[in-house]
């Protein structure tokens, strides 16, 4: 794939990693400020996990596409390493 596509993928990966990290940090803050089992804490905890899981699925496919939809995961790993 083109350098621009690879850079865009890396930018998205970095942004998603930052976003999910900040969500998790917010959950920790809520754990220290909200009542245990509060609606807000429960929703943010589940939402944070859902975002992380969804992001990993998205990034997995985005990586596959960015590397030109190779026939196997090993081919992606070969591209990354060399």
Number of C-alpha atoms within 10 A of each C-alpha: 10 10 9 10 14 16 12 13 18 16 12 14 19 11 12 18 16 12 16 18 14 13 19 18 13 16 22 14 12 18 17 11 10 14 11 12 10 11 11 14 21 16 13 17 18 12 15 21 15 13 15 19 13 12 17 15 11 14 18 13 13 18 16 17 16 21 19 13 15 13 9 9 11 10 14 18 11 9 11 9 7 5
